[in-house]
Amino acid sequence: MYIYFLIPLINMSRILQLEKYKKHLQESYLSLIEKSDNYRFLDESISDLAAFKAMKLSKKLSQVGYLDQEVTYIN
């Protein structure tokens, strides 16, 4: 009987986790893009590395966005 009350809480907890993780990834992505832009003319290797890491984070962001759509669609 108590399990039925916990199921929405578990799903809501997962949604909040996804939102928190997505926000963290977005902040990291923006800081890397800014770093890449700032070092573009000073040190090309640092700029390229920051841009590469930002591209990897962009892929993770799209994956998390897809998971977020699935979770909200199920609920």
DACORFEN-V958421 format. One line per field, one symbol per residue. ss: DSSP state (H for helix, E for strand, L for the rest). psi: psi as a letter, one per 40 degrees, with the letter a starting at -180 (. if undefined). burial: # if it has 9 or more other C-alpha atoms within 8 Angstrom, else .. Layout:
# DACORFEN-V958421
ss = ???
psi = ???
burial = ???
This chain:
# DACORFEN-V958421
ss = LLHHHHHHHHHHHHHHHHHHHHHHHHHHHHHHHHHHHHLLLLLHHHHHHHHHHHHHHHHHHHHHHHHHHHHHHHL
psi = ddddddddddddddddddddddddddddddddddddddededhddddddddddddddddddddddddddddddd.
burial = ..........#...#..##..#..##.###.##.##.###...#.######.##..##.##..##..#..#....
